[in-house]
Structures are given as C-alpha cells and as structure tokens.
Amino acid sequence: MSSITAALQNWLAAAPDDTVLRWLFRVMIVATVTVLALDYSTFLQAAAEREARAPATEQTTDSPQPLPARPDQGGRKGAPLRQLDARLHQKMTFELAADGRLLATGTIAPGSAQTFTDEVAKRGSYVKTVVLRSPGGSVRDALAMGRLIRDKKFATEVEDDSYCASSCPLVFAGGAERRAAPKAAIGVHQISAMNGGDLSGADGMREAQKISAVCQKYLRDMGIDLGVWVHAMETPSDELYYFKPAELAELKLTTAGDAKPVASAEEKKAPARR
C-alpha cells in the first residue's frame, strides 16, 4: 500500500499542472455521480416503502364499527341484533352451497369485485342466488358486483338474522330477484373514506358528490326507488338507517323478479374506496 502511495505522489510531482487538474476533475465527477446514484436509489426505496404503508384512499359507505339492529324497528341504529360474526370483519369470501346458493360473507374490500368475477367465471353455471352477509366496504367494488349479478340474472338474498349494510345493499340491488327474510337487517348511511382519506374539503366534497351521483344512477338503472339513497345521505356515517320490511318493498329493494339487465358504462368512470 505504501508503494502505491509513493508512486502516486511521484506521478503527481512529475506531471504537468494541467494533467493533474484534469485527473482530479475526473475523479470528482466519478465521485459525484456515484453519490447521486446512491442517493437516488435510497430515495426510490423510501418512496416504495411509503407507498406500501399508505395505500390509496378508497371511498366507502362502511362504518368503522358496524351497528347491528333488529330490522323490525327500523330507523337509525335500532336495538342490538346479536354479536356480529367475526368473519364479517374479514375480506369477503365466496362459498357455493346447495341449490345454487353462493354465500358471500365478509367485508367488501378493494379487489372483492375481481374475486367475485373470478368465482362467477368458475362456478357461474351453478349459481342461482347470491346470499349476502356483509357490513359493507368499497363502493366501487359493490357497484361492480351488483352489475355482474344483474348481467348474469342472479337473484340476491339476505337471510333471517343476517346483516347487509352500508355498501352491501348496492350489491343486493343488483339481483334480478331480491329477497329479504323478515328478520334480515338491511341498512344504509353516508359515504365516507378509509385509509385516512378526507371528504370534508372542497376536493373531498366534489369526489363525494361524484360517487353519490353514480350510485343514484345505478339504483335508478336497477329499478330501485331513489328514496333509498335519500335515507343513506341523511344518516351520518357512524350510524345506520335500517329499513323495515314494508319499506324494502315500497322502495323496491325487494322485488317479485321484474328487474331487467342494464348497461354499466357510468360506473367505469367513477372514482374509487371506503
């Protein structure tokens, strides 16, 4: 090592000044480029880590803490129904049961619509009815699921002591036939946002109004009375408006099977959720 250092010192002493300066300048350029490359690599890695920790905001009608109720009382909140099944707080799963009943259980998370589409592609020839048990979730996914249900002419159903709330009724509305048992809990409330999203500012209000218009058009296309959305918009996001059985029929959320397939172009333009 000492011999290399001595040789370098001798070269520097013997070389002309301009040669030394050019050599030093080149060394500085190489060092600067190396440092910049390392800094840029560090920046990209940090940005990727931040993106992984903070996924995009998704609009939803889901309540942070779902509020079960006995549907025969109707109105906001209502009385306790029973302890919610832990599966309702997990991402929605699909299970094909007897008589062509596809059980859709859990939260409608971003990506649930694609999972549902894949399930229908595999088992659609056996499916007759989609049975819903969900506290809601992603509005965009709920709309896509409802459209596919209508396109396939599946029926939808909420059983006794089962819970379909928040964005879940949007899926329910897609049924060519829509059946709710007397003790089914079907409820709605305002749009909110998850993952730290803010719908209170000017941009947030515009976004909420846009998705609200898309949901209203969807309900109209599905043959549902827009009074359903009025109840949703009148109810704070930490509460739920539960429909009485008579209201479900009056607002055409339940039907004898006279609903018809419709196009789906508007939802494809809608912003995302929760």
C-alpha positions as a LaTeX table, in Angstrom:
\begin{tabular}{lrrr}
\hline
Residue & $x$ (\AA) & $y$ (\AA) & $z$ (\AA) \\
\hline
Met1 & 0.00 & 0.00 & 0.00 \\
Ser2 & 2.88 & 2.37 & 0.85 \\
Ser3 & 4.49 & 1.69 & $-2.51$ \\
Ile4 & 1.29 & 2.59 & $-4.34$ \\
Thr5 & 1.01 & 5.82 & $-2.35$ \\
Ala6 & 4.64 & 6.71 & $-3.07$ \\
Ala7 & 4.20 & 6.04 & $-6.79$ \\
Leu8 & 1.09 & 8.24 & $-6.89$ \\
Gln9 & 2.95 & 11.07 & $-5.10$ \\
Asn10 & 5.85 & 10.79 & $-7.53$ \\
Trp11 & 3.48 & 10.90 & $-10.52$ \\
Leu12 & 1.70 & 13.97 & $-9.18$ \\
Ala13 & 5.03 & 15.72 & $-8.60$ \\
Ala14 & 6.30 & 14.94 & $-12.09$ \\
Ala15 & 3.09 & 15.52 & $-14.04$ \\
Pro16 & 2.30 & 18.90 & $-15.54$ \\
Asp17 & $-0.21$ & 21.01 & $-13.60$ \\
Asp18 & $-2.93$ & 20.73 & $-16.27$ \\
Thr19 & $-2.65$ & 16.92 & $-16.30$ \\
Val20 & $-3.05$ & 16.79 & $-12.52$ \\
Leu21 & $-6.05$ & 19.11 & $-12.65$ \\
Arg22 & $-7.74$ & 17.06 & $-15.38$ \\
Trp23 & $-7.17$ & 13.87 & $-13.39$ \\
Leu24 & $-8.56$ & 15.39 & $-10.18$ \\
Phe25 & $-11.57$ & 16.77 & $-12.08$ \\
Arg26 & $-12.36$ & 13.35 & $-13.48$ \\
Val27 & $-12.12$ & 11.80 & $-10.03$ \\
Met28 & $-14.53$ & 14.43 & $-8.67$ \\
Ile29 & $-17.02$ & 13.75 & $-11.47$ \\
Val30 & $-16.95$ & 9.99 & $-10.86$ \\
Ala31 & $-17.38$ & 10.51 & $-7.11$ \\
Thr32 & $-20.28$ & 12.93 & $-7.61$ \\
Val33 & $-22.12$ & 10.58 & $-9.99$ \\
Thr34 & $-21.64$ & 7.69 & $-7.56$ \\
Val35 & $-23.07$ & 9.69 & $-4.63$ \\
Leu36 & $-26.05$ & 10.87 & $-6.71$ \\
Ala37 & $-26.78$ & 7.31 & $-7.84$ \\
Leu38 & $-26.72$ & 6.08 & $-4.25$ \\
Asp39 & $-28.98$ & 8.94 & $-3.09$ \\
Tyr40 & $-31.48$ & 8.28 & $-5.91$ \\
Ser41 & $-31.56$ & 4.57 & $-5.11$ \\
Thr42 & $-32.22$ & 5.40 & $-1.45$ \\
Phe43 & $-34.99$ & 7.82 & $-2.47$ \\
Leu44 & $-36.73$ & 5.21 & $-4.64$ \\
Gln45 & $-36.57$ & 2.61 & $-1.87$ \\
Ala46 & $-38.02$ & 5.04 & 0.69 \\
Ala47 & $-40.83$ & 6.04 & $-1.70$ \\
Ala48 & $-41.72$ & 2.38 & $-2.29$ \\
Glu49 & $-41.84$ & 1.76 & 1.45 \\
Arg50 & $-44.11$ & 4.79 & 1.99 \\
Glu51 & $-46.46$ & 3.61 & $-0.77$ \\
Ala52 & $-46.63$ & 0.15 & 0.74 \\
Arg53 & $-47.50$ & 1.60 & 4.14 \\
Ala54 & $-50.13$ & 4.02 & 2.80 \\
Pro55 & $-52.44$ & 2.52 & 0.12 \\
Ala56 & $-54.66$ & 4.78 & $-1.97$ \\
Thr57 & $-57.83$ & 6.17 & $-0.42$ \\
Glu58 & $-60.96$ & 4.25 & $-1.33$ \\
Gln59 & $-64.47$ & 5.63 & $-0.95$ \\
Thr60 & $-66.84$ & 3.54 & 1.06 \\
Thr61 & $-70.15$ & 3.53 & 2.83 \\
Asp62 & $-68.75$ & 1.30 & 5.54 \\
Ser63 & $-68.98$ & 2.32 & 9.19 \\
Pro64 & $-65.79$ & 1.94 & 11.30 \\
Gln65 & $-67.85$ & $-0.01$ & 13.84 \\
Pro66 & $-70.88$ & $-1.70$ & 12.24 \\
Leu67 & $-74.09$ & $-1.18$ & 14.20 \\
Pro68 & $-76.34$ & $-4.27$ & 14.23 \\
Ala69 & $-80.03$ & $-3.73$ & 14.67 \\
Arg70 & $-83.33$ & $-5.52$ & 14.77 \\
Pro71 & $-84.87$ & $-4.58$ & 11.41 \\
Asp72 & $-88.49$ & $-4.70$ & 12.59 \\
Gln73 & $-87.83$ & $-1.45$ & 14.48 \\
Gly74 & $-86.39$ & 0.47 & 11.53 \\
Gly75 & $-84.89$ & 3.93 & 11.79 \\
Arg76 & $-81.37$ & 4.84 & 12.87 \\
Lys77 & $-79.31$ & 2.37 & 14.83 \\
Gly78 & $-82.12$ & 0.28 & 16.31 \\
Ala79 & $-81.78$ & $-2.34$ & 19.02 \\
Pro80 & $-78.97$ & $-4.94$ & 19.20 \\
Leu81 & $-79.45$ & $-7.88$ & 16.86 \\
Arg82 & $-76.65$ & $-10.15$ & 18.08 \\
Gln83 & $-72.87$ & $-10.31$ & 18.19 \\
Leu84 & $-71.53$ & $-9.95$ & 14.66 \\
Asp85 & $-69.78$ & $-12.98$ & 13.22 \\
Ala86 & $-66.02$ & $-12.35$ & 13.19 \\
Arg87 & $-65.96$ & $-13.37$ & 9.52 \\
Leu88 & $-67.90$ & $-10.23$ & 8.62 \\
His89 & $-64.85$ & $-8.13$ & 9.50 \\
Gln90 & $-62.61$ & $-10.13$ & 7.16 \\
Lys91 & $-62.36$ & $-9.73$ & 3.39 \\
Met92 & $-65.39$ & $-11.17$ & 1.60 \\
Thr93 & $-65.23$ & $-14.85$ & 0.72 \\
Phe94 & $-67.47$ & $-16.90$ & $-1.56$ \\
Glu95 & $-68.75$ & $-20.44$ & $-0.97$ \\
Leu96 & $-71.08$ & $-22.38$ & $-3.22$ \\
Ala97 & $-73.79$ & $-24.14$ & $-1.21$ \\
Ala98 & $-76.72$ & $-26.36$ & $-2.18$ \\
Asp99 & $-79.44$ & $-25.23$ & $-4.60$ \\
Gly100 & $-77.16$ & $-22.83$ & $-6.46$ \\
Arg101 & $-76.69$ & $-20.50$ & $-3.48$ \\
Leu102 & $-73.39$ & $-18.60$ & $-3.49$ \\
Leu103 & $-72.68$ & $-17.40$ & 0.06 \\
Ala104 & $-70.91$ & $-14.02$ & 0.02 \\
Thr105 & $-69.64$ & $-13.34$ & 3.54 \\
Gly106 & $-67.43$ & $-10.54$ & 4.87 \\
Thr107 & $-66.26$ & $-7.01$ & 4.13 \\
Ile108 & $-66.29$ & $-5.74$ & 0.54 \\
Ala109 & $-62.62$ & $-4.82$ & 0.24 \\
Pro110 & $-60.86$ & $-3.30$ & $-2.78$ \\
Gly111 & $-60.43$ & $-6.27$ & $-5.11$ \\
Ser112 & $-63.52$ & $-8.15$ & $-3.89$ \\
Ala113 & $-65.27$ & $-7.47$ & $-7.20$ \\
Gln114 & $-62.45$ & $-9.17$ & $-9.10$ \\
Thr115 & $-62.54$ & $-12.13$ & $-6.71$ \\
Phe116 & $-66.29$ & $-12.35$ & $-7.27$ \\
Thr117 & $-65.83$ & $-12.14$ & $-11.04$ \\
Asp118 & $-63.31$ & $-14.99$ & $-10.92$ \\
Glu119 & $-65.68$ & $-17.04$ & $-8.78$ \\
Val120 & $-68.55$ & $-16.49$ & $-11.23$ \\
Ala121 & $-66.28$ & $-17.45$ & $-14.12$ \\
Lys122 & $-65.57$ & $-20.77$ & $-12.41$ \\
Arg123 & $-68.98$ & $-21.55$ & $-10.93$ \\
Gly124 & $-71.44$ & $-19.23$ & $-12.69$ \\
Ser125 & $-73.31$ & $-22.07$ & $-14.39$ \\
Tyr126 & $-74.25$ & $-23.41$ & $-10.94$ \\
Val127 & $-75.15$ & $-20.09$ & $-9.29$ \\
Lys128 & $-78.77$ & $-19.01$ & $-8.98$ \\
Thr129 & $-78.74$ & $-16.80$ & $-5.88$ \\
Val130 & $-76.09$ & $-14.68$ & $-4.17$ \\
Val131 & $-76.69$ & $-14.77$ & $-0.40$ \\
Leu132 & $-75.22$ & $-11.69$ & 1.29 \\
Arg133 & $-73.82$ & $-11.26$ & 4.80 \\
Ser134 & $-71.67$ & $-8.13$ & 4.86 \\
Pro135 & $-71.09$ & $-4.87$ & 6.81 \\
Gly136 & $-70.23$ & $-3.12$ & 3.53 \\
Gly137 & $-66.97$ & $-1.66$ & 2.27 \\
Ser138 & $-65.71$ & $-0.46$ & $-1.11$ \\
Val139 & $-68.36$ & 1.40 & $-3.12$ \\
Arg140 & $-66.63$ & 0.76 & $-6.45$ \\
Asp141 & $-66.44$ & $-2.98$ & $-5.80$ \\
Ala142 & $-70.05$ & $-3.10$ & $-4.61$ \\
Leu143 & $-71.24$ & $-1.42$ & $-7.83$ \\
Ala144 & $-69.21$ & $-3.79$ & $-9.99$ \\
Met145 & $-70.55$ & $-6.82$ & $-8.13$ \\
Gly146 & $-74.13$ & $-5.59$ & $-8.45$ \\
Arg147 & $-73.73$ & $-5.03$ & $-12.19$ \\
Leu148 & $-72.34$ & $-8.50$ & $-12.72$ \\
Ile149 & $-75.17$ & $-10.03$ & $-10.70$ \\
Arg150 & $-77.72$ & $-8.26$ & $-12.88$ \\
Asp151 & $-75.90$ & $-9.19$ & $-16.09$ \\
Lys152 & $-75.98$ & $-12.85$ & $-15.01$ \\
Lys153 & $-79.61$ & $-12.55$ & $-13.85$ \\
Phe154 & $-78.74$ & $-13.95$ & $-10.42$ \\
Ala155 & $-81.13$ & $-13.40$ & $-7.52$ \\
Thr156 & $-79.91$ & $-11.82$ & $-4.27$ \\
Glu157 & $-81.00$ & $-12.68$ & $-0.76$ \\
Val158 & $-80.44$ & $-11.65$ & 2.86 \\
Glu159 & $-81.47$ & $-14.33$ & 5.34 \\
Asp160 & $-83.04$ & $-14.06$ & 8.79 \\
Asp161 & $-80.63$ & $-12.65$ & 11.41 \\
Ser162 & $-78.18$ & $-11.76$ & 8.65 \\
Tyr163 & $-76.63$ & $-8.37$ & 8.13 \\
Cys164 & $-76.34$ & $-6.42$ & 4.85 \\
Ala165 & $-75.39$ & $-2.81$ & 5.48 \\
Ser166 & $-73.52$ & 0.20 & 4.19 \\
Ser167 & $-72.43$ & $-0.59$ & 0.58 \\
Cys168 & $-73.80$ & $-4.16$ & 0.76 \\
Pro169 & $-77.32$ & $-3.01$ & $-0.28$ \\
Leu170 & $-75.77$ & $-1.79$ & $-3.56$ \\
Val171 & $-74.80$ & $-5.40$ & $-4.26$ \\
Phe172 & $-78.21$ & $-6.58$ & $-3.10$ \\
Ala173 & $-79.87$ & $-4.12$ & $-5.53$ \\
Gly174 & $-78.25$ & $-5.94$ & $-8.46$ \\
Gly175 & $-80.41$ & $-9.03$ & $-8.05$ \\
Ala176 & $-82.86$ & $-9.84$ & $-10.82$ \\
Glu177 & $-84.95$ & $-11.01$ & $-7.86$ \\
Arg178 & $-84.27$ & $-9.54$ & $-4.42$ \\
Arg179 & $-85.42$ & $-11.36$ & $-1.34$ \\
Ala180 & $-85.08$ & $-10.31$ & 2.30 \\
Ala181 & $-86.22$ & $-12.53$ & 5.16 \\
Pro182 & $-88.47$ & $-10.89$ & 7.81 \\
Lys183 & $-85.57$ & $-10.63$ & 10.31 \\
Ala184 & $-82.90$ & $-9.53$ & 7.83 \\
Ala185 & $-81.01$ & $-6.35$ & 8.81 \\
Ile186 & $-80.52$ & $-4.11$ & 5.75 \\
Gly187 & $-79.16$ & $-0.62$ & 6.42 \\
Val188 & $-77.51$ & 2.37 & 4.73 \\
His189 & $-75.62$ & 5.55 & 5.59 \\
Gln190 & $-73.44$ & 8.29 & 4.10 \\
Ile191 & $-70.29$ & 7.84 & 2.04 \\
Ser192 & $-67.05$ & 8.07 & 3.98 \\
Ala193 & $-63.39$ & 7.32 & 3.22 \\
Met194 & $-60.83$ & 4.92 & 4.63 \\
Asn195 & $-57.02$ & 4.95 & 4.83 \\
Gly196 & $-57.01$ & 8.49 & 6.17 \\
Gly197 & $-58.93$ & 9.99 & 3.26 \\
Asp198 & $-60.71$ & 13.30 & 3.76 \\
Leu199 & $-64.10$ & 14.07 & 2.19 \\
Ser200 & $-64.64$ & 17.29 & 4.14 \\
Gly201 & $-62.64$ & 19.74 & 1.97 \\
Ala202 & $-63.63$ & 21.13 & $-1.41$ \\
Asp203 & $-61.93$ & 18.31 & $-3.33$ \\
Gly204 & $-63.43$ & 15.72 & $-0.99$ \\
Met205 & $-66.91$ & 17.18 & $-1.40$ \\
Arg206 & $-66.61$ & 17.08 & $-5.19$ \\
Glu207 & $-65.45$ & 13.47 & $-5.02$ \\
Ala208 & $-68.31$ & 12.51 & $-2.70$ \\
Gln209 & $-70.86$ & 14.25 & $-4.94$ \\
Lys210 & $-69.49$ & 12.45 & $-7.99$ \\
Ile211 & $-69.70$ & 8.99 & $-6.44$ \\
Ser212 & $-73.13$ & 9.87 & $-5.00$ \\
Ala213 & $-74.40$ & 10.69 & $-8.50$ \\
Val214 & $-73.02$ & 7.41 & $-9.83$ \\
Cys215 & $-74.73$ & 5.47 & $-7.04$ \\
Gln216 & $-78.05$ & 7.21 & $-7.71$ \\
Lys217 & $-77.87$ & 6.39 & $-11.41$ \\
Tyr218 & $-77.00$ & 2.79 & $-10.55$ \\
Leu219 & $-80.01$ & 2.47 & $-8.24$ \\
Arg220 & $-82.28$ & 4.04 & $-10.86$ \\
Asp221 & $-80.98$ & 1.65 & $-13.52$ \\
Met222 & $-81.62$ & $-1.26$ & $-11.17$ \\
Gly223 & $-85.23$ & $-0.16$ & $-10.70$ \\
Ile224 & $-84.75$ & 0.96 & $-7.08$ \\
Asp225 & $-86.60$ & 3.96 & $-5.66$ \\
Leu226 & $-84.10$ & 6.77 & $-5.02$ \\
Gly227 & $-85.61$ & 7.20 & $-1.57$ \\
Val228 & $-83.08$ & 4.53 & $-0.58$ \\
Trp229 & $-80.25$ & 6.98 & $-1.31$ \\
Val230 & $-82.08$ & 9.81 & 0.48 \\
His231 & $-82.07$ & 7.71 & 3.66 \\
Ala232 & $-78.37$ & 6.98 & 3.13 \\
Met233 & $-77.41$ & 10.64 & 2.70 \\
Glu234 & $-79.49$ & 11.70 & 5.70 \\
Thr235 & $-77.75$ & 9.23 & 8.01 \\
Pro236 & $-74.29$ & 10.03 & 9.48 \\
Ser237 & $-71.53$ & 7.60 & 8.58 \\
Asp238 & $-71.28$ & 6.39 & 12.20 \\
Glu239 & $-74.97$ & 5.40 & 12.22 \\
Leu240 & $-77.15$ & 3.20 & 10.03 \\
Tyr241 & $-80.71$ & 3.56 & 8.77 \\
Tyr242 & $-82.38$ & 0.16 & 8.85 \\
Phe243 & $-85.33$ & $-0.49$ & 6.56 \\
Lys244 & $-88.49$ & $-2.10$ & 7.82 \\
Pro245 & $-89.78$ & $-4.98$ & 5.66 \\
Ala246 & $-92.60$ & $-2.76$ & 4.37 \\
Glu247 & $-90.08$ & $-0.06$ & 3.40 \\
Leu248 & $-87.98$ & $-2.57$ & 1.47 \\
Ala249 & $-90.98$ & $-3.43$ & $-0.68$ \\
Glu250 & $-92.17$ & 0.18 & $-1.02$ \\
Leu251 & $-88.72$ & 1.35 & $-2.16$ \\
Lys252 & $-88.40$ & $-1.67$ & $-4.49$ \\
Leu253 & $-85.33$ & $-3.03$ & $-2.74$ \\
Thr254 & $-87.22$ & $-6.29$ & $-2.62$ \\
Thr255 & $-88.91$ & $-7.42$ & $-5.82$ \\
Ala256 & $-91.02$ & $-10.14$ & $-7.35$ \\
Gly257 & $-88.45$ & $-10.56$ & $-10.10$ \\
Asp258 & $-89.37$ & $-7.93$ & $-12.67$ \\
Ala259 & $-85.92$ & $-6.28$ & $-12.76$ \\
Lys260 & $-84.11$ & $-6.21$ & $-16.12$ \\
Pro261 & $-80.41$ & $-6.14$ & $-17.12$ \\
Val262 & $-78.87$ & $-2.73$ & $-17.80$ \\
Ala263 & $-75.62$ & $-1.29$ & $-19.14$ \\
Ser264 & $-72.68$ & $-0.44$ & $-16.87$ \\
Ala265 & $-70.77$ & 2.38 & $-18.58$ \\
Glu266 & $-71.24$ & 5.02 & $-15.88$ \\
Glu267 & $-69.56$ & 3.12 & $-13.02$ \\
Lys268 & $-66.42$ & 2.59 & $-15.10$ \\
Lys269 & $-65.90$ & 6.37 & $-14.95$ \\
Ala270 & $-66.47$ & 6.55 & $-11.20$ \\
Pro271 & $-63.62$ & 7.31 & $-8.76$ \\
Ala272 & $-62.56$ & 4.74 & $-6.21$ \\
Arg273 & $-62.52$ & 3.27 & $-1.55$ \\
Arg274 & $-64.46$ & 3.00 & 1.53 \\
\hline
\end{tabular}
